[in-house]
Amino acid sequence: VVRGDNTTPLPPTLENYAAAKRLPVDFLESLGLATIHLQGRPAIKIPYFDSDGTEIGARLRIALEGRNRFRWRKGTRVQPYGLWRLNRSWGSVTLCEGESDAQTFWYHGMQALGVPGASSWQAEWAEYVKDLTVYVWQEPDQGGETFSARVGASLPDCRILTPPEGRKDLSECHIAGG
């Protein structure tokens, strides 16, 4: 992540997020992302829509890096990110950890659902991808193993994708130009 003065992290605005992820601002805006303010500080609103396109909540990105980057908007029902984009006629979908990886998949014309955290997959979510070939992007860390195991428990026929050596996730591959 680029820093404002090489010591201070840039504020979490849509423009800074777009630069960090190397995704166009207008593409992210088309997904409903926007800069908002919480208690006078900027944050990025990442809206969650159900399969009908109705906004059912939002995840708020309050930092571009670090451990505590996210908050849920009060009243949000956690679900996979991207259900409104799921096109069953494609016959397959990739499950990945987080919204930014799903956004990167979509930017490259691929179908994906983002799961908000390695351990947040719920068995009942298997219904969303019923009758689809499911690929799981397994990041090369304990979280990736946890994610694959949780998804695999409810989707035993899922197929595991692993990143190239030295890469963590699709966003990192995209940023590196891969």
Accessible surface in RSA format (square Angstrom, percent):
REM  Atomic radii and reference values for relative SASA: ProtOr
REM  Chains: A
REM  Algorithm: Lee & Richards
REM  Probe-radius: 1.40
REM  Slices: 20
REM RES _ NUM      All-atoms   Total-Side   Main-Chain    Non-polar    All polar
REM                ABS   REL    ABS   REL    ABS   REL    ABS   REL    ABS   REL
RES VAL A   1    83.56  55.0  21.99  19.9  61.56 148.3  27.44  23.8  56.12 152.2
RES VAL A   2   107.24  70.6  99.53  90.1   7.71  18.6 106.04  92.1   1.20   3.3
RES ARG A   3    87.99  36.9  77.19  39.4  10.79  25.7  14.33  19.6  73.66  44.6
RES GLY A   4    53.68  66.2   0.00   N/A  53.68  66.2  22.48  61.7  31.20  69.9
RES ASP A   5    89.76  62.9  66.95  66.6  22.81  53.9  44.58 104.9  45.18  45.1
RES ASN A   6   130.58  90.0 111.13 107.4  19.45  46.8  24.78  59.6 105.80 102.3
RES THR A   7   107.11  76.2  83.93  85.1  23.17  55.2  75.90 101.9  31.21  47.2
RES THR A   8    74.18  52.8  73.52  74.5   0.66   1.6  54.35  73.0  19.83  30.0
RES PRO A   9    67.79  49.4  58.20  53.1   9.59  34.9  58.20  48.0   9.59  59.6
RES LEU A  10    42.60  23.7  38.71  27.7   3.90   9.8  39.37  27.7   3.23   8.7
RES PRO A  11    63.10  46.0  58.14  53.0   4.96  18.0  63.10  52.1   0.00   0.0
RES PRO A  12    14.20  10.3  14.20  12.9   0.00   0.0  14.20  11.7   0.00   0.0
RES THR A  13    27.67  19.7  27.67  28.1   0.00   0.0  24.74  33.2   2.93   4.4
RES LEU A  14     4.98   2.8   4.98   3.6   0.00   0.0   4.98   3.5   0.00   0.0
RES GLU A  15   100.60  57.8  95.47  72.2   5.13  12.2  54.50 105.4  46.10  37.6
RES ASN A  16    30.39  21.0  28.88  27.9   1.52   3.7   0.04   0.1  30.36  29.3
RES TYR A  17     0.91   0.4   0.91   0.5   0.00   0.0   0.47   0.4   0.44   0.5
RES ALA A  18     4.03   3.7   3.13   4.8   0.89   2.0   3.27   4.6   0.75   2.0
RES ALA A  19    67.24  61.8  45.47  70.2  21.77  49.5  56.66  79.8  10.58  28.0
RES ALA A  20    20.52  18.9   6.20   9.6  14.32  32.6  11.89  16.7   8.63  22.9
RES LYS A  21    36.93  18.0  36.82  22.6   0.11   0.3   5.00   4.5  31.93  34.0
RES ARG A  22   143.57  60.3 126.10  64.3  17.47  41.6  48.70  66.6  94.87  57.5
RES LEU A  23     6.33   3.5   0.00   0.0   6.33  15.9   1.55   1.1   4.79  12.9
RES PRO A  24    50.26  36.6  38.22  34.8  12.04  43.8  49.68  41.0   0.58   3.6
RES VAL A  25    47.79  31.4  43.16  39.1   4.63  11.2  43.16  37.5   4.63  12.6
RES ASP A  26   102.54  71.8  94.65  94.2   7.89  18.7  39.32  92.5  63.22  63.1
RES PHE A  27    37.48  18.8  32.03  19.8   5.45  14.2  37.48  22.7   0.00   0.0
RES LEU A  28     0.00   0.0   0.00   0.0   0.00   0.0   0.00   0.0   0.00   0.0
RES GLU A  29    95.22  54.7  80.57  61.0  14.64  34.9  25.12  48.6  70.09  57.2
RES SER A  30    87.87  74.3  45.68  61.0  42.20  97.2  49.74 105.9  38.13  53.4
RES LEU A  31     4.43   2.5   2.16   1.5   2.27   5.7   4.43   3.1   0.00   0.0
RES GLY A  32    30.67  37.8   0.00   N/A  30.67  37.8  21.45  58.9   9.22  20.6
RES LEU A  33     3.44   1.9   0.00   0.0   3.44   8.7   0.00   0.0   3.44   9.3
RES ALA A  34    40.65  37.4  39.19  60.5   1.46   3.3  40.65  57.2   0.00   0.0
RES THR A  35    48.40  34.4  23.69  24.0  24.71  58.9  23.19  31.1  25.21  38.1
RES ILE A  36    49.10  27.9  44.03  32.8   5.07  12.2  49.10  35.4   0.00   0.0
RES HIS A  37   122.16  66.8  94.14  65.4  28.02  71.7  59.79  61.6  62.38  72.6
RES LEU A  38    63.39  35.3  58.61  41.9   4.78  12.0  60.87  42.8   2.52   6.8
RES GLN A  39   188.56 105.4 143.11 104.6  45.45 108.2  62.40 132.8 126.17  95.7
RES GLY A  40    69.61  85.8   0.00   N/A  69.61  85.8  35.74  98.1  33.87  75.9
RES ARG A  41   182.50  76.6 182.15  92.9   0.34   0.8  54.03  73.8 128.46  77.9
RES PRO A  42    33.79  24.6  29.32  26.7   4.47  16.2  29.32  24.2   4.47  27.8
RES ALA A  43     0.76   0.7   0.76   1.2   0.00   0.0   0.76   1.1   0.00   0.0
RES ILE A  44     0.00   0.0   0.00   0.0   0.00   0.0   0.00   0.0   0.00   0.0
RES LYS A  45    46.35  22.6  46.35  28.4   0.00   0.0  11.45  10.3  34.90  37.2
RES ILE A  46     0.66   0.4   0.66   0.5   0.00   0.0   0.66   0.5   0.00   0.0
RES PRO A  47     2.12   1.5   2.12   1.9   0.00   0.0   2.12   1.7   0.00   0.0
RES TYR A  48     0.66   0.3   0.40   0.2   0.26   0.7   0.44   0.3   0.22   0.3
RES PHE A  49    35.22  17.6  34.63  21.5   0.58   1.5  34.63  21.0   0.58   1.7
RES ASP A  50    32.53  22.8  32.53  32.4   0.00   0.0  10.22  24.1  22.31  22.2
RES SER A  51    79.44  67.1  57.19  76.3  22.25  51.3  28.64  61.0  50.79  71.2
RES ASP A  52   128.36  89.9  92.55  92.1  35.81  84.7  26.41  62.2 101.95 101.7
RES GLY A  53    37.60  46.4   0.00   N/A  37.60  46.4  16.07  44.1  21.53  48.2
RES THR A  54    79.96  56.9  74.16  75.2   5.80  13.8  54.25  72.9  25.71  38.9
RES GLU A  55    66.31  38.1  42.02  31.8  24.29  57.8  20.29  39.3  46.02  37.6
RES ILE A  56    40.82  23.2  21.70  16.2  19.13  46.1  30.50  22.0  10.33  28.0
RES GLY A  57     1.67   2.1   0.00   N/A   1.67   2.1   1.67   4.6   0.00   0.0
RES ALA A  58     0.00   0.0   0.00   0.0   0.00   0.0   0.00   0.0   0.00   0.0
RES ARG A  59    28.12  11.8  28.12  14.3   0.00   0.0   0.00   0.0  28.12  17.0
RES LEU A  60    12.71   7.1  12.71   9.1   0.00   0.0  12.71   8.9   0.00   0.0
RES ARG A  61    13.11   5.5  13.11   6.7   0.00   0.0   0.00   0.0  13.11   7.9
RES ILE A  62    54.17  30.8  38.82  28.9  15.36  37.0  38.82  28.0  15.36  41.7
RES ALA A  63    30.07  27.7  28.14  43.4   1.94   4.4  30.07  42.4   0.00   0.0
RES LEU A  64     9.31   5.2   1.70   1.2   7.61  19.1   1.70   1.2   7.61  20.5
RES GLU A  65    54.66  31.4  43.62  33.0  11.04  26.3  27.89  53.9  26.77  21.9
RES GLY A  66    45.23  55.8   0.00   N/A  45.23  55.8  38.10 104.6   7.13  16.0
RES ARG A  67   231.20  97.1 196.56 100.2  34.65  82.5  78.79 107.7 152.42  92.4
RES ASN A  68   111.45  76.9  98.18  94.9  13.27  31.9  18.04  43.4  93.41  90.3
RES ARG A  69    75.75  31.8  75.32  38.4   0.42   1.0   3.07   4.2  72.68  44.0
RES PHE A  70    43.00  21.5  29.06  18.0  13.94  36.3  29.08  17.6  13.92  39.8
RES ARG A  71   119.52  50.2 114.54  58.4   4.98  11.9  51.47  70.3  68.06  41.2
RES TRP A  72    87.16  35.0  64.70  31.3  22.46  52.7  46.83  25.0  40.33  65.4
RES ARG A  73    89.12  37.4  85.64  43.7   3.48   8.3  44.72  61.1  44.40  26.9
RES LYS A  74   202.21  98.7 172.35 105.8  29.86  71.1 124.16 111.8  78.05  83.1
RES GLY A  75    74.73  92.2   0.00   N/A  74.73  92.2  42.59 116.9  32.13  72.0
RES THR A  76    23.03  16.4   0.37   0.4  22.66  54.0   0.41   0.6  22.62  34.2
RES ARG A  77   134.96  56.7 127.95  65.2   7.01  16.7  75.25 102.8  59.71  36.2
RES VAL A  78    58.12  38.2  44.86  40.6  13.26  32.0  44.86  39.0  13.26  36.0
RES GLN A  79     0.97   0.5   0.97   0.7   0.00   0.0   0.14   0.3   0.83   0.6
RES PRO A  80     0.38   0.3   0.32   0.3   0.06   0.2   0.32   0.3   0.06   0.4
RES TYR A  81     0.38   0.2   0.21   0.1   0.17   0.4   0.38   0.3   0.00   0.0
RES GLY A  82     0.83   1.0   0.00   N/A   0.83   1.0   0.00   0.0   0.83   1.9
RES LEU A  83     6.51   3.6   3.16   2.3   3.35   8.4   3.16   2.2   3.35   9.0
RES TRP A  84    65.06  26.1  40.17  19.4  24.89  58.4  24.36  13.0  40.70  66.0
RES ARG A  85    93.71  39.3  70.98  36.2  22.72  54.1  19.52  26.7  74.19  45.0
RES LEU A  86    34.73  19.3  10.97   7.8  23.76  59.7  12.12   8.5  22.61  60.8
RES ASN A  87    65.61  45.2  60.78  58.7   4.83  11.6  17.67  42.5  47.94  46.3
RES ARG A  88   109.96  46.2  97.74  49.8  12.22  29.1  67.72  92.6  42.24  25.6
RES SER A  89   100.58  85.0  57.87  77.2  42.71  98.4  56.60 120.5  43.98  61.6
RES TRP A  90   133.66  53.6 100.69  48.7  32.97  77.4  95.08  50.7  38.58  62.6
RES GLY A  91    33.76  41.6   0.00   N/A  33.76  41.6  27.59  75.7   6.18  13.8
RES SER A  92    35.25  29.8  35.05  46.8   0.20   0.5   8.19  17.4  27.06  37.9
RES VAL A  93     2.22   1.5   0.00   0.0   2.22   5.3   2.22   1.9   0.00   0.0
RES THR A  94    13.26   9.4  13.26  13.4   0.00   0.0   0.00   0.0  13.26  20.0
RES LEU A  95     0.00   0.0   0.00   0.0   0.00   0.0   0.00   0.0   0.00   0.0
RES CYS A  96     0.56   0.4   0.56   0.6   0.00   0.0   0.56   1.4   0.00   0.0
RES GLU A  97    29.86  17.1  22.28  16.9   7.57  18.0   6.61  12.8  23.25  19.0
RES GLY A  98    15.67  19.3   0.00   N/A  15.67  19.3  15.62  42.9   0.05   0.1
RES GLU A  99     3.42   2.0   2.61   2.0   0.81   1.9   0.84   1.6   2.58   2.1
RES SER A 100    17.23  14.6  14.95  20.0   2.28   5.2   0.93   2.0  16.30  22.8
RES ASP A 101     3.26   2.3   3.26   3.2   0.00   0.0   0.80   1.9   2.45   2.4
RES ALA A 102     0.00   0.0   0.00   0.0   0.00   0.0   0.00   0.0   0.00   0.0
RES GLN A 103     0.00   0.0   0.00   0.0   0.00   0.0   0.00   0.0   0.00   0.0
RES THR A 104     0.03   0.0   0.03   0.0   0.00   0.0   0.00   0.0   0.03   0.0
RES PHE A 105     8.32   4.2   8.32   5.2   0.00   0.0   8.32   5.0   0.00   0.0
RES TRP A 106    13.09   5.3   3.31   1.6   9.78  23.0   2.90   1.5  10.19  16.5
RES TYR A 107    92.19  43.0  69.64  39.6  22.54  58.7  33.01  24.8  59.18  73.0
RES HIS A 108    89.77  49.1  60.67  42.2  29.10  74.4  44.07  45.4  45.70  53.2
RES GLY A 109    52.71  65.0   0.00   N/A  52.71  65.0  35.19  96.6  17.52  39.2
RES MET A 110    79.45  41.1  74.95  49.6   4.50  10.7  42.39  36.0  37.06  49.1
RES GLN A 111    17.38   9.7   8.10   5.9   9.28  22.1   9.90  21.1   7.48   5.7
RES ALA A 112     1.74   1.6   0.00   0.0   1.74   4.0   0.00   0.0   1.74   4.6
RES LEU A 113     0.63   0.3   0.63   0.4   0.00   0.0   0.63   0.4   0.00   0.0
RES GLY A 114     0.28   0.3   0.00   N/A   0.28   0.3   0.28   0.8   0.00   0.0
RES VAL A 115     0.00   0.0   0.00   0.0   0.00   0.0   0.00   0.0   0.00   0.0
RES PRO A 116     9.91   7.2   0.00   0.0   9.91  36.0   0.00   0.0   9.91  61.6
RES GLY A 117    30.35  37.4   0.00   N/A  30.35  37.4  28.14  77.2   2.21   4.9
RES ALA A 118    20.43  18.8  13.87  21.4   6.56  14.9  13.87  19.5   6.56  17.4
RES SER A 119    70.67  59.7  61.56  82.2   9.12  21.0  23.55  50.2  47.12  66.0
RES SER A 120    26.13  22.1  21.10  28.2   5.03  11.6  25.66  54.6   0.47   0.7
RES TRP A 121     3.49   1.4   2.12   1.0   1.36   3.2   2.12   1.1   1.36   2.2
RES GLN A 122    67.63  37.8  66.57  48.7   1.06   2.5  12.16  25.9  55.47  42.1
RES ALA A 123    67.12  61.7  54.88  84.7  12.24  27.8  55.56  78.2  11.56  30.6
RES GLU A 124   118.64  68.1 102.20  77.3  16.44  39.1  64.57 124.9  54.07  44.1
RES TRP A 125    13.68   5.5  13.57   6.6   0.11   0.3   4.19   2.2   9.49  15.4
RES ALA A 126    19.28  17.7  17.45  26.9   1.83   4.2  17.75  25.0   1.54   4.1
RES GLU A 127   120.81  69.4 108.85  82.3  11.96  28.5  51.90 100.4  68.91  56.3
RES TYR A 128    62.91  29.4  56.16  32.0   6.76  17.6  46.05  34.6  16.86  20.8
RES VAL A 129     1.50   1.0   0.01   0.0   1.49   3.6   0.01   0.0   1.49   4.0
RES LYS A 130   112.79  55.0 106.91  65.6   5.88  14.0  60.41  54.4  52.38  55.8
RES ASP A 131   131.62  92.2  85.49  85.1  46.13 109.1  39.97  94.1  91.65  91.4
RES LEU A 132    21.36  11.9   4.00   2.9  17.35  43.6   5.53   3.9  15.83  42.6
RES THR A 133    48.41  34.4  39.55  40.1   8.87  21.1  14.60  19.6  33.81  51.1
RES VAL A 134     7.70   5.1   4.90   4.4   2.80   6.8   4.90   4.3   2.80   7.6
RES TYR A 135    62.95  29.4  62.95  35.8   0.00   0.0  34.24  25.7  28.71  35.4
RES VAL A 136     0.00   0.0   0.00   0.0   0.00   0.0   0.00   0.0   0.00   0.0
RES TRP A 137    21.57   8.7  21.52  10.4   0.05   0.1  21.52  11.5   0.05   0.1
RES GLN A 138    40.63  22.7  39.77  29.1   0.86   2.0   0.38   0.8  40.24  30.5
RES GLU A 139     6.00   3.4   5.82   4.4   0.18   0.4   0.13   0.3   5.87   4.8
RES PRO A 140    91.16  66.4  52.29  47.7  38.87 141.3  66.88  55.2  24.28 150.9
RES ASP A 141    64.73  45.3  52.13  51.9  12.60  29.8  40.28  94.8  24.45  24.4
RES GLN A 142   128.90  72.1 120.69  88.2   8.21  19.5  62.71 133.5  66.19  50.2
RES GLY A 143    24.87  30.7   0.00   N/A  24.87  30.7  19.05  52.3   5.82  13.0
RES GLY A 144     0.00   0.0   0.00   N/A   0.00   0.0   0.00   0.0   0.00   0.0
RES GLU A 145    96.25  55.3  90.79  68.7   5.46  13.0  23.74  45.9  72.51  59.2
RES THR A 146    44.07  31.3  38.28  38.8   5.79  13.8  29.96  40.2  14.11  21.3
RES PHE A 147     0.00   0.0   0.00   0.0   0.00   0.0   0.00   0.0   0.00   0.0
RES SER A 148    12.31  10.4   8.86  11.8   3.45   7.9   9.05  19.3   3.25   4.6
RES ALA A 149    67.49  62.1  49.56  76.5  17.93  40.8  61.45  86.5   6.04  16.0
RES ARG A 150    95.60  40.1  86.51  44.1   9.10  21.7  24.59  33.6  71.01  43.0
RES VAL A 151     0.00   0.0   0.00   0.0   0.00   0.0   0.00   0.0   0.00   0.0
RES GLY A 152    21.42  26.4   0.00   N/A  21.42  26.4  15.36  42.2   6.06  13.6
RES ALA A 153    90.85  83.5  48.82  75.3  42.03  95.6  61.66  86.8  29.19  77.3
RES SER A 154    31.35  26.5   8.23  11.0  23.12  53.3  15.97  34.0  15.39  21.6
RES LEU A 155    26.59  14.8  24.44  17.5   2.16   5.4  26.59  18.7   0.00   0.0
RES PRO A 156   111.04  80.9  81.66  74.4  29.38 106.8  84.86  70.1  26.18 162.7
RES ASP A 157   130.79  91.6 113.10 112.6  17.69  41.8  42.65 100.4  88.13  87.9
RES CYS A 158    22.92  17.3   5.08   5.7  17.83  41.9   1.07   2.7  21.85  23.6
RES ARG A 159   132.15  55.5 127.73  65.1   4.42  10.5  38.06  52.0  94.09  57.0
RES ILE A 160    81.34  46.3  52.17  38.9  29.17  70.3  52.17  37.6  29.17  79.1
RES LEU A 161    61.78  34.4  59.43  42.5   2.35   5.9  61.78  43.4   0.00   0.0
RES THR A 162    94.94  67.5  71.03  72.0  23.91  57.0  40.57  54.5  54.36  82.2
RES PRO A 163    17.61  12.8   2.85   2.6  14.76  53.7   2.90   2.4  14.71  91.4
RES PRO A 164    80.80  58.9  66.66  60.8  14.14  51.4  79.18  65.4   1.61  10.0
RES GLU A 165   175.56 100.8 145.99 110.4  29.58  70.4  70.63 136.6 104.93  85.7
RES GLY A 166    62.96  77.6   0.00   N/A  62.96  77.6  39.23 107.7  23.73  53.1
RES ARG A 167    79.92  33.6  75.81  38.6   4.12   9.8   4.62   6.3  75.30  45.6
RES LYS A 168    90.37  44.1  89.69  55.0   0.67   1.6  47.28  42.6  43.09  45.9
RES ASP A 169    17.33  12.1  17.33  17.2   0.00   0.0   0.00   0.0  17.33  17.3
RES LEU A 170    23.40  13.0  23.07  16.5   0.33   0.8  23.07  16.2   0.33   0.9
RES SER A 171     2.80   2.4   2.74   3.7   0.06   0.1   2.80   6.0   0.00   0.0
RES GLU A 172    67.98  39.0  65.84  49.8   2.13   5.1  28.74  55.6  39.24  32.0
RES CYS A 173    10.44   7.9  10.44  11.6   0.00   0.0   7.23  18.3   3.21   3.5
RES HIS A 174    28.95  15.8  19.61  13.6   9.33  23.9  17.28  17.8  11.66  13.6
RES ILE A 175    56.93  32.4  47.99  35.7   8.94  21.5  47.99  34.6   8.94  24.3
RES ALA A 176    57.23  52.6  16.65  25.7  40.58  92.3  28.27  39.8  28.96  76.7
RES GLY A 177    68.50  84.5   0.00   N/A  68.50  84.5  34.42  94.5  34.08  76.3
RES GLY A 178    81.94 101.0   0.00   N/A  81.94 101.0  59.03 162.0  22.90  51.3
END  Absolute sums over single chains surface
CHAIN  1 A     9234.2       6936.8       2297.4       4724.2       4510.0
END  Absolute sums over all chains
TOTAL          9234.2       6936.8       2297.4       4724.2       4510.0
